[in-house]
């Protein structure tokens, strides 16, 4: 887990799934060069609807751009692990409209990089393997792709947030990493218990599609979705206490 102790402001976006245009617009809003104390938190880059002529997935292009941005601002740009990166990294079958998304991603890398595809694909897997699971701000806002289901919450081990390496079992269904990025429970009691476990007050997550670019399913959580139009993000102060209402007021749309 990343502690954003030195951040004065945080811009966190919803799932992007290869949307280069929305990423470009987020960069303009973030304006990291002009605001040196602002941090940018991104999630879910891979497995999008954008295709090469052979119908393979182009979302690796967004991974390339975010990796380059991370090199430029290593302490202020953060990519959180999502369930799609986990699926690609651990080779767990994941599909949409009966299409094998992992296979389409690999084919896209092969289409783009040809003889160097195997080398570059391996680099993507190594990147996904070290992505942080969550981030927390000084004013106790917890950022993660999702949260465990109600049936897993009391068994879930928050120690995975701090370990450098996860066992194979933690990445599979029923494991703690899997549970964190795949859960879809938004019941107030589950979210409240999760926040108690991670010692935070508010949760900003993604994972669940939101036609309006965001959703407010309870009084402790905000869900962001940046794939389509409108695309949701939050830009909020990390240095002063915030109420849920104030955090909701920080929601913006592209």
Buried (B, 14 or more C-beta within 10 A) or exposed (E): BBEBEEBBBBBBBBBBBBBBEBBEBBBEBBEBEEBEEBBBBBBBBBBBBBBBEEEBBBBBBBBEBBBEBBEEBEEBBBBBBBBBBBBBBBEBEBEEEEEEBBBBBBBBBBBBBEEEBEEBBEBBEEBBBEBBBBBBBBBBBBBBBBBBBBEBBEEBBBEBBEBEEBEEEBBEEEBBBBBBBBBEBBEEEBBBBBBEBBEBBBBBBBBBEBEEBBBBBBEBBBBBBBBBEBBBBBBBBBBEEBEBEEBBEBBBEB
